[in-house]
């Protein structure tokens, strides 16, 4: 495995997974009859509580927060795969497991800690979040890492 190849899978997977996930969030937002800009400000309000009142700037902060969180999630997997190349041998399985791990981290720790009123989640929320974390984050991250980090 090439040590210099670590940045490429992190950047590519962050852009791919971040874009897939935010488009999915936008679709769900519109389906629920809500505004995309408000959803993005809500994302920003995790680390920046005042973002909900910041208009377009708050929405842009939401996008930045979303991609920053995605970069962290992707980087954790890529660094783990660099340390244990066997994680890349079956991306279907490791992507599934990593999607479940990211789901648990976000929905059992991060979101309830910052937004206690969001707990417990509805069955619809659980289903859509599991889909997002497995199909839009876990699997693409695992496949991109495998493709980018070949020996």
C-alpha positions in Angstrom: 0.0 0.0 0.0 1.4 3.4 -0.9 1.6 5.8 2.0 1.3 8.8 -0.3 -2.2 7.6 -1.5 -4.0 8.5 1.7 -5.2 12.0 0.7 -6.8 10.9 -2.6 -9.3 8.4 -1.1 -10.2 10.8 1.7 -10.8 13.7 -0.7 -12.7 11.6 -3.3 -14.8 9.8 -0.7 -15.6 13.0 1.1 -16.9 14.6 -2.0 -18.8 11.6 -3.3 -20.3 10.5 0.0 -20.9 14.1 1.2 -22.7 14.9 -2.1 -24.8 11.7 -2.1 -25.8 12.3 1.5 -26.7 15.9 1.2 -28.7 15.3 -1.9 -30.6 12.6 0.0 -31.1 15.0 2.9 -32.5 17.6 0.5 -34.9 15.1 -1.1 -36.1 14.0 2.4 -36.5 17.7 3.4 -38.6 18.5 0.3 -40.6 15.3 0.8 -41.5 16.4 4.3 -42.6 19.8 3.0 -39.7 21.7 4.5 -37.1 24.2 3.2 -33.6 23.1 2.2 -32.0 26.3 3.5 -33.6 25.8 6.9 -32.3 22.2 7.0 -28.8 23.4 6.2 -29.0 26.0 8.9 -30.1 23.3 11.3 -27.0 21.2 10.4 -24.9 24.3 11.1 -26.6 24.8 14.4 -25.0 21.7 15.8 -21.6 23.4 16.4 -23.0 27.0 15.8 -26.3 27.4 17.6 -26.9 30.9 16.2 -26.7 29.6 12.6 -30.5 29.1 12.5 -30.9 32.9 12.4 -28.1 33.6 9.9 -29.9 33.2 6.5 -27.8 32.3 3.5 -24.6 32.4 5.6 -26.0 29.9 8.0 -27.0 27.6 5.1 -23.5 27.8 3.7 -22.1 27.0 7.2 -24.4 24.0 7.2 -22.9 22.7 4.0 -19.4 23.3 5.4 -20.3 21.4 8.6 -21.8 18.6 6.7 -18.7 18.1 4.5 -16.4 18.5 7.5 -18.3 15.7 9.4 -18.1 13.6 6.2 -14.4 14.1 5.9 -13.9 13.0 9.5 -16.0 9.8 8.9 -14.2 9.0 5.7 -10.8 9.7 7.2 -11.4 7.4 10.1 -12.1 4.5 7.7 -9.2 5.3 5.4 -6.7 5.5 8.2 -8.1 2.2 9.7 -7.8 0.6 6.2 -4.2 1.8 5.9 -3.4 0.3 9.3 -5.3 -2.9 8.5 -5.4 -3.5 4.7 -7.6 -6.6 5.2 -10.5 -4.1 5.7 -10.3 -3.5 1.9 -10.6 -7.2 1.0 -14.5 -7.2 1.1 -15.8 -3.7 0.8 -19.4 -4.9 0.8 -19.0 -6.3 4.3 -16.7 -3.6 5.7 -18.8 -0.8 4.1 -21.9 -2.3 5.7 -20.2 -2.5 9.1 -18.7 1.0 8.8 -22.1 2.4 7.8 -23.6 0.9 11.0 -20.7 2.3 13.0 -21.2 5.8 11.6 -25.0 5.5 12.1 -24.4 4.6 15.8 -21.9 7.4 16.3 -24.2 10.0 14.8 -27.6 8.9 15.9 -26.8 7.4 19.3 -24.1 9.8 20.5 -23.7 13.1 18.5 -27.4 14.0 17.7 -28.9 13.0 21.1 -26.1 14.9 22.9 -26.6 18.1 20.9 -30.4 17.8 20.2 -31.9 15.8 23.1 -35.5 16.4 21.8 -34.6 14.3 18.7 -34.5 11.2 20.9 -35.9 8.7 20.4 -35.9 8.7 16.6 -39.0 7.6 14.6 -38.9 4.4 12.6 -38.9 6.5 9.4 -35.8 8.4 10.7 -34.0 5.2 11.7 -34.7 3.7 8.2 -33.7 6.7 6.2 -30.5 7.2 8.3 -29.5 3.6 8.1 -29.9 3.8 4.3 -27.8 6.9 4.2 -25.0 5.7 6.4 -24.7 2.3 4.8 -25.6 2.9 1.1 -24.4 6.5 0.7 -21.5 6.6 3.1 -20.2 3.1 4.2 -20.2 1.3 0.8 -18.9 4.2 -1.3 -16.1 4.9 1.3 -15.1 1.3 1.3 -15.0 0.9 -2.5 -13.3 4.2 -3.0 -10.6 3.3 -0.4 -10.1 -0.1 -2.0 -9.8 1.4 -5.5 -7.5 4.2 -4.4 -5.3 2.3 -1.9 -4.4 -0.8 -4.0 -1.0 -2.2 -3.5 
